[in-house]
Amino acid sequence: GGGMQFSLSPPAVIFTNLPKGATGQTRAFVVSVPQDFPPKMLVHELHHVRQWGMVTLAAAVLLFTLAAVVTPISYSATFLSIGVHGFLYRFSAEYRFRTEAAAYAASYTGEPTELTDYAAALGSSLYSTGRTATECRGAISARIDTGRLF
């Protein structure tokens, strides 16, 4: 089963094809979630789409500018910008920590145990950030209602 939806803000394709109870996944502008995925966690995944979009745009501008100034670098190097967010997310625990803290803050609805649950998740082996639950809670709290991407 599963279906496909579209988001306009941010532009994204959402597949509801993961098994029930699975965590959501975002790759660039493609989001995969289970059919029973809570709406607030879809907000979390769409925040990752926004993060990818902003990093990709910034990297593209940087690489394009570099190609204009440094002649051996081709303008086609701008294409590499699409992988910058994924590379940073995978190889930098600090970047992963900041992106997830911001995404959890974006999905915060004020439910009683929500902040504790989010902090526990962010401090878990799922993300391997090397941060304590207290540090995670602080980072998420500091980003609630700020609209910060990171």
Backbone as JSON, one array per atom type, in Angstrom:
{
  "sequence": "GGGMQFSLSPPAVIFTNLPKGATGQTRAFVVSVPQDFPPKMLVHELHHVRQWGMVTLAAAVLLFTLAAVVTPISYSATFLSIGVHGFLYRFSAEYRFRTEAAAYAASYTGEPTELTDYAAALGSSLYSTGRTATECRGAISARIDTGRLF",
  "N": [[0.8, -1.19, 0.0], [0.21, 2.32, 0.38], [0.7, 5.72, -0.59], [1.0, 8.75, -2.53], [1.78, 12.12, -1.94], [1.81, 15.71, -2.29], [3.72, 18.52, -1.27], [3.55, 22.01, -1.13], [4.79, 24.0, 0.25], [7.4, 23.45, 2.1], [8.36, 22.81, -1.38], [7.81, 19.47, -2.02], [7.82, 15.88, -2.38], [5.84, 13.45, -1.03], [5.91, 10.24, 0.12], [3.85, 7.7, 1.33], [4.82, 5.09, 2.22], [6.28, 3.52, 3.96], [6.74, 0.9, 6.46], [4.31, 0.46, 9.09], [4.83, 2.31, 12.06], [7.47, 2.91, 11.5], [10.28, 5.21, 11.33], [10.32, 8.51, 9.91], [11.82, 9.48, 6.76], [13.99, 11.61, 4.98], [15.18, 12.65, 1.89], [16.74, 14.95, 0.17], [14.25, 16.52, -1.54], [12.4, 14.57, -1.2], [10.24, 12.8, 0.76], [9.72, 10.06, 2.9], [7.35, 8.24, 4.64], [5.5, 6.31, 7.15], [2.04, 5.22, 6.72], [0.57, 5.8, 9.03], [1.77, 8.0, 10.14], [2.38, 10.63, 12.45], [0.98, 13.9, 12.02], [2.5, 16.09, 13.07], [5.06, 15.09, 12.97], [5.47, 14.92, 10.3], [5.76, 17.57, 9.76], [8.25, 17.88, 10.94], [9.86, 16.34, 9.16], [9.46, 17.82, 6.79], [10.75, 20.13, 7.52], [13.36, 19.33, 7.3], [13.49, 19.19, 4.52], [13.38, 21.9, 3.89], [15.8, 22.69, 5.08], [17.65, 21.27, 3.49], [17.13, 22.51, 1.03], [17.95, 25.19, 1.5], [20.69, 24.91, 2.15], [21.58, 23.73, -0.2], [21.05, 25.76, -2.08], [22.73, 27.82, -1.07], [25.25, 26.56, -1.3], [25.31, 26.16, -4.07], [25.38, 28.79, -5.06], [27.81, 29.57, -3.98], [29.61, 27.71, -5.22], [29.14, 28.33, -7.92], [30.02, 30.98, -8.01], [32.68, 30.57, -7.33], [33.5, 29.12, -9.58], [33.34, 31.11, -11.46], [35.43, 32.73, -10.75], [37.74, 31.14, -10.37], [39.29, 29.78, -12.88], [39.99, 26.96, -13.63], [37.93, 25.54, -12.45], [34.89, 24.18, -13.32], [31.63, 25.39, -14.32], [29.81, 23.39, -14.11], [30.4, 22.18, -11.76], [28.75, 23.22, -9.91], [26.63, 21.54, -9.69], [27.33, 19.75, -7.69], [26.39, 20.84, -5.37], [23.94, 19.77, -4.58], [24.46, 17.62, -2.95], [25.61, 18.51, -0.59], [24.27, 19.06, 1.91], [23.47, 16.44, 2.7], [25.97, 15.2, 2.91], [27.2, 16.72, 4.98], [25.35, 16.16, 7.02], [25.69, 13.42, 7.37], [28.43, 13.13, 8.06], [29.08, 15.01, 10.04], [28.61, 15.33, 13.37], [27.89, 17.56, 14.84], [26.55, 19.2, 12.97], [24.43, 17.47, 12.34], [23.2, 17.35, 14.86], [22.34, 20.04, 15.18], [20.58, 20.33, 12.95], [18.62, 18.41, 13.5], [17.7, 19.23, 16.04], [16.51, 21.66, 15.37], [14.52, 20.73, 13.61], [12.97, 19.14, 15.32], [12.12, 21.18, 17.04], [10.55, 22.66, 15.27], [8.42, 20.94, 14.96], [7.21, 20.93, 17.39], [4.44, 20.85, 19.54], [3.56, 21.38, 22.05], [2.62, 19.38, 23.69], [2.45, 17.58, 26.8], [4.66, 15.61, 27.41], [6.26, 15.88, 25.28], [8.66, 17.47, 24.76], [10.53, 16.18, 26.39], [10.44, 13.63, 25.25], [11.34, 14.18, 22.62], [13.91, 15.16, 23.2], [15.07, 12.87, 24.28], [15.03, 11.21, 22.03], [16.7, 12.66, 20.27], [19.07, 12.5, 21.67], [19.68, 9.87, 21.43], [21.03, 6.75, 20.03], [20.08, 6.73, 17.49], [20.68, 9.1, 16.24], [23.29, 9.62, 17.01], [24.78, 11.88, 18.17], [26.35, 12.43, 20.32], [25.5, 13.93, 22.44], [23.99, 14.84, 25.57], [20.75, 14.11, 27.04], [19.85, 16.35, 28.36], [21.32, 18.44, 27.15], [20.26, 18.18, 24.61], [17.55, 18.75, 25.04], [17.78, 21.44, 25.79], [18.77, 22.56, 23.4], [16.67, 22.08, 21.62], [14.57, 23.46, 22.9], [15.55, 26.1, 22.79], [15.12, 26.68, 20.15], [12.43, 26.6, 19.63], [9.57, 28.13, 18.3], [11.13, 29.99, 16.91], [11.54, 29.67, 14.25], [13.9, 29.0, 13.13], [16.19, 27.56, 10.81], [18.34, 25.98, 11.44]],
  "CA": [[0.0, 0.0, 0.0], [0.88, 3.6, 0.42], [0.33, 6.66, -1.64], [1.91, 9.85, -2.78], [1.21, 13.45, -1.76], [2.75, 16.78, -2.6], [3.72, 19.7, -0.41], [3.96, 23.18, -1.88], [5.64, 24.81, 1.11], [8.29, 23.57, 0.95], [8.07, 21.84, -2.44], [8.26, 18.13, -1.66], [7.01, 14.72, -2.73], [5.71, 12.65, 0.19], [5.44, 8.88, -0.08], [3.4, 7.02, 2.54], [5.09, 3.72, 1.81], [7.09, 2.8, 4.95], [5.94, 0.07, 7.35], [3.71, 1.09, 10.26], [5.74, 2.47, 13.19], [8.82, 3.3, 11.06], [10.57, 6.64, 11.42], [10.31, 9.16, 8.6], [13.1, 9.67, 6.1], [13.99, 12.68, 3.99], [16.33, 12.73, 0.99], [16.51, 16.14, -0.66], [12.85, 16.96, -1.46], [11.57, 13.37, -1.17], [9.97, 12.36, 2.13], [9.06, 8.76, 3.01], [6.79, 8.05, 5.98], [4.43, 5.3, 7.2], [0.69, 5.79, 6.58], [0.06, 6.26, 10.33], [2.74, 8.98, 10.64], [1.72, 11.79, 13.04], [1.16, 15.14, 11.24], [3.58, 16.93, 13.59], [6.34, 14.54, 12.54], [5.61, 15.29, 8.9], [6.32, 18.93, 9.87], [9.68, 17.62, 11.21], [10.51, 15.92, 7.9], [9.43, 18.94, 5.84], [11.79, 21.07, 7.96], [14.58, 18.82, 6.68], [13.45, 19.59, 3.11], [13.77, 23.32, 3.88], [17.24, 22.75, 5.37], [18.35, 20.82, 2.29], [16.97, 23.55, 0.01], [18.76, 26.37, 1.82], [22.11, 24.54, 2.03], [21.83, 23.5, -1.62], [21.1, 27.07, -2.71], [23.96, 28.51, -0.63], [26.4, 25.86, -1.89], [25.27, 26.41, -5.51], [25.85, 30.16, -5.26], [29.24, 29.55, -3.67], [30.33, 26.98, -6.27], [29.0, 29.09, -9.16], [30.91, 32.13, -7.86], [34.04, 30.03, -7.38], [33.77, 28.76, -10.97], [33.51, 32.37, -12.19], [36.71, 33.33, -10.34], [38.83, 30.17, -10.53], [39.03, 29.21, -14.21], [39.97, 25.5, -13.8], [36.68, 24.96, -11.91], [33.8, 24.28, -14.28], [30.32, 25.75, -13.78], [29.08, 22.15, -13.82], [30.69, 21.81, -10.36], [27.6, 23.7, -9.14], [25.79, 20.35, -9.48], [27.73, 19.11, -6.42], [25.68, 21.46, -4.24], [22.79, 18.97, -4.13], [24.87, 16.64, -1.96], [26.3, 19.12, 0.55], [23.51, 18.83, 3.15], [23.57, 15.01, 3.04], [27.36, 14.95, 3.32], [27.38, 17.31, 6.31], [24.5, 15.43, 7.96], [26.27, 12.1, 7.63], [29.78, 13.14, 8.61], [29.27, 15.98, 11.12], [27.68, 15.15, 14.48], [27.42, 18.9, 15.21], [25.56, 19.59, 11.97], [23.28, 16.58, 12.54], [22.59, 17.8, 16.1], [21.66, 21.32, 14.93], [19.47, 20.15, 12.02], [17.56, 17.66, 14.18], [17.14, 20.08, 17.1], [15.62, 22.62, 14.7], [13.36, 20.01, 13.08], [12.11, 18.81, 16.46], [11.51, 22.44, 17.5], [9.51, 23.02, 14.29], [7.27, 20.05, 15.11], [6.74, 21.02, 18.78], [3.04, 21.28, 19.66], [3.28, 21.72, 23.44], [2.12, 18.24, 24.46], [3.19, 17.49, 28.07], [5.94, 14.88, 27.45], [6.86, 16.02, 23.96], [10.04, 17.96, 24.81], [11.31, 15.09, 26.98], [10.51, 12.57, 24.23], [12.2, 14.67, 21.53], [15.29, 15.22, 23.71], [15.54, 11.48, 24.4], [15.27, 10.73, 20.67], [17.87, 13.36, 19.73], [20.25, 12.03, 22.4], [19.8, 8.41, 21.26], [21.93, 6.22, 19.0], [19.46, 6.99, 16.19], [21.37, 10.26, 15.65], [24.72, 9.59, 17.39], [25.32, 13.24, 18.24], [27.24, 12.53, 21.46], [24.94, 14.92, 23.36], [23.13, 14.32, 26.63], [19.34, 14.47, 26.89], [19.73, 17.73, 28.85], [21.82, 19.31, 26.07], [19.29, 18.07, 23.51], [16.36, 19.49, 25.46], [18.12, 22.86, 25.72], [18.9, 22.95, 21.99], [15.32, 22.09, 21.03], [13.84, 24.56, 23.56], [16.07, 27.38, 22.29], [14.7, 26.88, 18.76], [10.97, 26.6, 19.53], [8.96, 29.41, 17.89], [12.07, 30.92, 16.29], [11.53, 29.46, 12.81], [15.28, 28.79, 12.68], [16.42, 26.37, 10.0], [19.37, 25.16, 12.07]],
  "C": [[0.85, 1.26, 0.0], [0.46, 4.47, -0.75], [1.38, 7.73, -1.79], [1.14, 11.16, -2.6], [2.25, 14.47, -2.17], [2.61, 17.89, -1.57], [4.19, 20.86, -1.28], [4.91, 24.06, -1.07], [6.2, 23.97, 2.25], [7.89, 22.58, -0.15], [8.66, 20.47, -2.1], [7.29, 17.09, -2.18], [7.02, 13.84, -1.49], [5.14, 11.28, -0.15], [5.05, 8.28, 1.26], [3.54, 5.52, 2.32], [5.91, 2.92, 2.82], [6.19, 1.96, 5.84], [5.46, 0.85, 8.58], [4.73, 1.15, 11.41], [7.15, 2.87, 12.81], [9.02, 4.79, 11.28], [10.57, 7.21, 10.01], [11.72, 9.32, 8.06], [12.96, 10.78, 5.07], [15.28, 12.64, 3.21], [16.03, 13.86, 0.03], [15.06, 16.6, -0.49], [11.88, 15.78, -1.48], [11.46, 12.87, 0.27], [9.26, 11.02, 2.07], [8.62, 8.57, 4.45], [5.8, 6.89, 5.96], [3.06, 5.99, 7.08], [0.15, 6.37, 7.89], [0.96, 7.34, 10.95], [2.02, 10.19, 11.23], [2.0, 13.07, 12.22], [2.31, 16.01, 11.75], [4.96, 16.4, 13.18], [6.56, 14.74, 11.04], [6.17, 16.72, 8.83], [7.83, 18.83, 10.09], [10.41, 17.28, 9.92], [10.54, 17.04, 6.88], [10.43, 20.03, 6.22], [13.13, 20.64, 7.37], [14.64, 19.18, 5.19], [13.88, 21.05, 2.99], [15.28, 23.47, 4.12], [18.05, 22.37, 4.13], [18.3, 21.91, 1.21], [17.88, 24.75, 0.26], [20.25, 26.07, 1.66], [22.48, 24.34, 0.56], [21.95, 24.83, -2.37], [22.39, 27.81, -2.35], [25.2, 27.88, -1.27], [26.47, 26.12, -3.4], [25.8, 27.8, -5.83], [27.36, 30.22, -5.05], [30.05, 28.89, -4.79], [30.28, 27.72, -7.62], [29.96, 30.29, -9.15], [32.37, 31.69, -7.96], [34.43, 29.7, -8.83], [34.0, 30.02, -11.82], [34.89, 32.97, -11.94], [37.91, 32.43, -10.62], [38.59, 29.38, -11.82], [39.09, 27.68, -14.33], [38.68, 24.84, -13.29], [35.54, 25.24, -12.9], [32.5, 24.7, -13.58], [29.5, 24.51, -13.44], [29.36, 21.65, -12.4], [29.55, 22.26, -9.44], [26.65, 22.54, -8.81], [26.09, 19.66, -8.15], [26.96, 19.66, -5.22], [24.52, 20.61, -3.73], [23.18, 17.95, -3.05], [25.49, 17.2, -0.68], [25.59, 18.85, 1.88], [23.66, 17.38, 3.62], [24.95, 14.64, 3.54], [27.6, 15.48, 4.73], [26.59, 16.53, 7.37], [25.15, 14.1, 8.34], [27.58, 12.17, 8.41], [30.03, 14.14, 9.73], [28.2, 15.81, 12.19], [27.09, 16.49, 14.91], [26.33, 19.39, 14.25], [24.28, 18.78, 12.14], [22.5, 17.02, 13.78], [21.76, 19.07, 15.86], [20.44, 21.14, 14.0], [18.3, 19.42, 12.7], [16.91, 18.48, 15.29], [16.15, 21.06, 16.5], [14.37, 21.93, 14.16], [12.41, 19.57, 14.2], [11.41, 20.05, 17.0], [10.36, 22.85, 16.58], [8.25, 22.18, 14.49], [6.67, 20.08, 16.53], [5.32, 21.57, 18.84], [2.66, 21.62, 21.1], [2.68, 20.59, 24.25], [3.02, 18.02, 25.67], [4.56, 16.78, 28.04], [6.76, 15.05, 26.18], [8.34, 16.43, 24.0], [10.98, 16.89, 25.37], [11.51, 13.97, 25.96], [11.46, 12.96, 23.09], [13.67, 14.69, 21.97], [15.88, 13.82, 23.83], [15.87, 10.92, 23.02], [16.55, 11.35, 20.1], [19.16, 12.9, 20.41], [20.54, 10.55, 22.19], [20.79, 8.04, 20.15], [21.36, 6.41, 17.59], [20.21, 8.12, 15.47], [22.86, 10.31, 15.97], [25.37, 10.97, 17.41], [26.32, 13.4, 19.38], [26.77, 13.54, 22.49], [24.04, 14.24, 24.38], [21.69, 14.76, 26.37], [19.12, 15.91, 27.35], [20.19, 18.73, 27.79], [20.82, 19.34, 24.91], [18.03, 18.88, 23.83], [16.6, 21.0, 25.35], [18.17, 23.36, 24.29], [17.54, 23.03, 21.31], [14.53, 23.28, 21.58], [14.25, 25.92, 23.0], [15.58, 27.69, 20.88], [13.18, 26.92, 18.59], [10.48, 28.02, 19.25], [9.93, 30.42, 17.29], [12.02, 30.82, 14.77], [12.92, 29.21, 12.24], [15.39, 27.51, 11.88], [17.38, 25.43, 10.67], [19.49, 25.46, 13.54]]
}
